[in-house]
């Protein structure tokens, strides 16, 4: 950590505050923002290590912000979706070396942008009650399969919750549960891989402070958003997340 210049420290702190704010306001996109922007000032392995602990803690805070009973109730309500995401993350993670990640970014980014743009234009995709069970299984499997290979399963999760017209508080809480479980898996995987080690752990611990400040500011913004403005802000962030996935797919 000592060899980083003051300008780099300022940059990584700014990125962490920004990522935490967006996470607090709409519930997702923290790792997407951090890995995209930190990669311009840090080596890829250190950028990845830096986001692991902030992501884990932010998701735990987000899931439990309304108390443990609320988090458990959300988990029970969406248990099929959550189970499919976790199962398919575990299964598809074994295929990382077989599938080109850049292709997956393109496959994922296009539909996400289309979904968000048509919603912003006024057309609403809703999952009818009689189709909910199948949608949970299908979208959960898709999100997990993509996530295990690319590390990105947030946007499909947001698409699913938005299509269900999930209320704001529940929307945020379910995201926290899903991402929190995934973050635990990510932590374990990168302790084993060596990405998070004695050299990179201090940086990840340090990032908890600016990310936490951003998260608190984001929570304050989220509390002021009504359901309509929350949905619109979520869709705008989805467009940006999808555009970033396309960028990574096209440019690497």
C-alpha positions as CSV (number, residue, x, y, z in Angstrom):
1,X,0.0,0.0,0.0
2,X,2.9,2.4,0.7
3,X,4.0,2.7,-2.9
4,X,0.7,4.3,-4.0
5,X,0.9,8.0,-4.7
6,X,-1.4,10.6,-3.1
7,X,-3.2,11.1,-6.4
8,X,-3.9,7.3,-6.6
9,X,-5.2,7.3,-3.0
10,X,-7.5,10.2,-3.8
11,X,-8.7,8.4,-6.9
12,X,-9.5,5.1,-5.2
13,X,-11.2,6.9,-2.3
14,X,-13.4,8.9,-4.8
15,X,-14.3,5.7,-6.6
16,X,-15.3,4.0,-3.4
17,X,-17.5,6.9,-2.3
18,X,-19.2,7.0,-5.7
19,X,-19.7,3.3,-5.8
20,X,-21.1,3.3,-2.2
21,X,-23.4,6.2,-3.0
22,X,-24.9,4.4,-6.0
23,X,-25.2,1.2,-4.1
24,X,-27.0,2.9,-1.2
25,X,-29.4,4.8,-3.6
26,X,-30.5,1.9,-5.9
27,X,-29.1,-1.2,-4.3
28,X,-26.6,-2.4,-6.9
29,X,-23.7,-1.6,-9.3
30,X,-21.0,-1.2,-6.6
31,X,-18.6,-3.9,-7.9
32,X,-19.3,-2.8,-11.5
33,X,-18.3,0.8,-10.7
34,X,-15.3,-0.2,-8.6
35,X,-13.8,-2.7,-10.9
36,X,-14.3,-0.5,-14.0
37,X,-12.8,2.6,-12.4
38,X,-10.2,1.2,-10.1
39,X,-8.8,-0.8,-13.0
40,X,-7.5,2.5,-14.5
41,X,-5.3,3.2,-11.4
42,X,-4.6,-0.2,-10.0
43,X,-3.5,-3.6,-11.4
44,X,-6.5,-5.9,-12.1
45,X,-5.8,-8.3,-9.2
46,X,-5.5,-5.4,-6.7
47,X,-8.6,-3.7,-8.0
48,X,-10.5,-7.0,-7.6
49,X,-9.1,-7.5,-4.1
50,X,-10.0,-3.9,-3.1
51,X,-13.7,-4.4,-3.7
52,X,-14.2,-7.7,-2.0
53,X,-14.7,-6.6,1.7
54,X,-16.6,-3.4,0.9
55,X,-19.0,-5.4,-1.3
56,X,-19.5,-8.0,1.3
57,X,-20.1,-5.5,4.1
58,X,-22.3,-3.2,2.0
59,X,-24.6,-6.1,1.0
60,X,-24.9,-7.3,4.6
61,X,-25.8,-3.8,5.7
62,X,-28.3,-3.4,2.9
63,X,-30.0,-6.8,3.6
64,X,-30.2,-6.2,7.3
65,X,-31.0,-2.5,7.3
66,X,-34.7,-3.2,8.0
67,X,-33.8,-5.9,10.6
68,X,-33.1,-9.6,10.4
69,X,-36.9,-10.5,10.4
70,X,-37.4,-8.4,7.2
71,X,-34.3,-10.0,5.5
72,X,-35.6,-13.5,6.4
73,X,-39.1,-12.7,5.1
74,X,-37.6,-11.4,1.8
75,X,-35.5,-14.6,1.5
76,X,-38.5,-16.8,2.0
77,X,-40.6,-14.8,-0.5
78,X,-38.0,-15.1,-3.2
79,X,-36.3,-18.4,-2.2
80,X,-36.7,-20.0,-5.6
81,X,-34.9,-17.2,-7.4
82,X,-32.2,-17.0,-4.7
83,X,-31.6,-20.8,-4.8
84,X,-31.3,-20.9,-8.6
85,X,-28.8,-18.0,-8.6
86,X,-26.6,-19.7,-6.0
87,X,-26.8,-23.1,-7.6
88,X,-26.0,-21.8,-11.1
89,X,-23.2,-19.6,-9.9
90,X,-21.6,-22.7,-8.4
91,X,-22.1,-24.8,-11.5
92,X,-21.1,-22.2,-14.1
93,X,-18.0,-21.1,-12.2
94,X,-16.5,-24.4,-13.2
95,X,-16.8,-23.4,-16.9
96,X,-14.8,-20.1,-16.7
97,X,-12.0,-21.5,-18.8
98,X,-14.4,-22.9,-21.5
99,X,-16.5,-19.8,-22.3
100,X,-15.2,-16.4,-23.6
101,X,-16.2,-13.9,-21.0
102,X,-16.3,-11.1,-23.6
103,X,-19.0,-12.9,-25.4
104,X,-21.0,-13.2,-22.2
105,X,-20.7,-9.5,-21.5
106,X,-22.1,-8.8,-24.9
107,X,-25.0,-11.3,-24.5
108,X,-25.8,-9.8,-21.1
109,X,-25.3,-6.1,-21.9
110,X,-27.6,-5.8,-24.9
111,X,-30.8,-7.2,-23.3
112,X,-30.2,-5.2,-20.1
113,X,-30.0,-1.9,-22.1
114,X,-33.1,-2.8,-24.2
115,X,-35.1,-3.7,-21.1
116,X,-34.2,-0.5,-19.3
117,X,-34.7,1.8,-22.3
118,X,-38.2,0.4,-23.2
119,X,-39.2,0.8,-19.5
120,X,-37.9,4.4,-19.5
121,X,-39.9,5.0,-22.7
122,X,-43.1,4.0,-20.9
123,X,-43.6,0.3,-21.8
124,X,-43.8,-1.8,-18.7
125,X,-42.8,-5.4,-18.5
126,X,-44.6,-7.3,-15.8
127,X,-44.5,-10.9,-14.7
128,X,-48.0,-12.1,-14.3
129,X,-48.7,-14.0,-11.0
130,X,-49.3,-17.3,-12.8
131,X,-45.9,-17.0,-14.4
132,X,-44.0,-16.0,-11.3
133,X,-42.7,-19.4,-10.3
134,X,-41.3,-20.2,-13.8
135,X,-39.8,-16.7,-14.1
136,X,-38.0,-17.1,-10.7
137,X,-36.5,-20.4,-11.9
138,X,-35.6,-19.2,-15.4
139,X,-34.3,-15.8,-14.6
140,X,-32.5,-17.1,-11.5
141,X,-30.8,-19.8,-13.5
142,X,-29.8,-17.2,-16.2
143,X,-28.5,-14.7,-13.6
144,X,-26.5,-17.4,-11.8
145,X,-25.1,-19.0,-15.0
146,X,-23.9,-15.6,-16.2
147,X,-22.6,-14.6,-12.8
148,X,-20.5,-17.7,-12.2
149,X,-18.6,-17.1,-15.4
150,X,-18.5,-13.3,-15.6
151,X,-18.9,-12.2,-11.9
152,X,-22.0,-10.1,-12.8
153,X,-25.4,-11.2,-11.7
154,X,-26.8,-7.9,-10.4
155,X,-28.5,-6.5,-13.6
156,X,-30.6,-9.7,-14.2
157,X,-31.6,-9.6,-10.6
158,X,-32.8,-6.0,-10.9
159,X,-34.6,-6.8,-14.1
160,X,-36.5,-9.6,-12.3
161,X,-37.4,-7.4,-9.3
162,X,-38.5,-4.5,-11.5
163,X,-40.7,-6.7,-13.7
164,X,-42.4,-7.9,-10.5
165,X,-43.1,-4.2,-9.6
166,X,-41.4,-4.9,-6.3
167,X,-41.8,-2.1,-3.7
168,X,-38.7,0.0,-3.1
169,X,-37.8,-1.3,0.4
170,X,-38.4,-4.9,-0.6
171,X,-36.5,-4.3,-3.9
172,X,-33.4,-3.1,-2.0
173,X,-33.6,-5.8,0.7
174,X,-33.9,-8.7,-1.7
175,X,-30.9,-7.3,-3.7
176,X,-28.9,-7.2,-0.5
177,X,-29.8,-10.9,0.3
178,X,-28.9,-12.1,-3.2
179,X,-25.7,-10.1,-3.5
180,X,-24.7,-10.8,0.1
181,X,-24.8,-14.6,-0.4
182,X,-22.9,-14.1,-3.7
183,X,-20.3,-11.9,-1.9
184,X,-19.6,-14.6,0.7
185,X,-19.0,-17.0,-2.2
186,X,-16.7,-14.4,-3.8
187,X,-14.7,-13.9,-0.6
188,X,-14.2,-17.6,-0.2
189,X,-13.2,-18.1,-3.9
190,X,-10.6,-15.3,-3.8
191,X,-9.1,-16.4,-0.5
192,X,-8.5,-19.7,-2.2
193,X,-7.3,-18.1,-5.4
194,X,-4.8,-15.9,-3.6
195,X,-6.3,-12.6,-4.8
196,X,-7.1,-11.6,-1.3
197,X,-4.0,-12.2,0.7
198,X,-1.7,-10.6,3.3
199,X,-0.6,-8.0,0.8
200,X,-4.0,-7.0,-0.6
201,X,-6.1,-7.4,2.6
202,X,-5.1,-4.0,4.1
203,X,-6.3,-2.2,0.9
204,X,-9.6,-4.0,1.0
205,X,-10.0,-3.1,4.7
206,X,-9.1,0.5,4.0
207,X,-11.8,0.7,1.3
208,X,-14.5,0.0,3.9
209,X,-14.2,3.6,5.1
210,X,-14.9,5.6,1.9
211,X,-17.3,3.0,0.6
212,X,-19.2,3.1,3.9
213,X,-19.4,7.0,3.8
214,X,-20.8,6.7,0.2
215,X,-23.2,4.0,1.3
216,X,-24.6,6.1,4.1
217,X,-25.1,9.1,1.7
218,X,-26.8,6.8,-0.8
219,X,-29.2,5.5,1.9
220,X,-30.2,9.1,2.7
221,X,-30.9,9.7,-1.0
222,X,-32.8,6.4,-1.3
223,X,-35.0,7.3,1.7
224,X,-36.1,10.5,-0.2
225,X,-37.0,8.7,-3.4
226,X,-40.6,7.7,-4.0
227,X,-41.4,4.5,-5.9
228,X,-41.6,6.2,-9.3
229,X,-38.3,8.1,-8.9
230,X,-36.6,5.0,-7.4
231,X,-37.7,2.9,-10.4
232,X,-36.5,5.6,-12.9
233,X,-33.1,6.0,-11.2
234,X,-32.7,2.2,-11.1
235,X,-33.4,1.9,-14.8
236,X,-30.9,4.7,-15.6
237,X,-28.2,2.9,-13.6
238,X,-29.2,-0.3,-15.5
239,X,-28.6,1.4,-18.8
240,X,-25.1,2.6,-17.6
241,X,-24.3,-0.9,-16.3
242,X,-25.4,-2.5,-19.5
243,X,-23.3,0.0,-21.5
244,X,-20.3,-0.9,-19.4
245,X,-20.8,-4.6,-20.0
246,X,-20.9,-3.9,-23.8
247,X,-17.7,-1.8,-23.5
248,X,-16.0,-4.7,-21.7
249,X,-17.3,-7.1,-24.3
250,X,-16.1,-5.1,-27.2
251,X,-12.9,-3.6,-25.9
252,X,-11.9,-6.2,-23.2
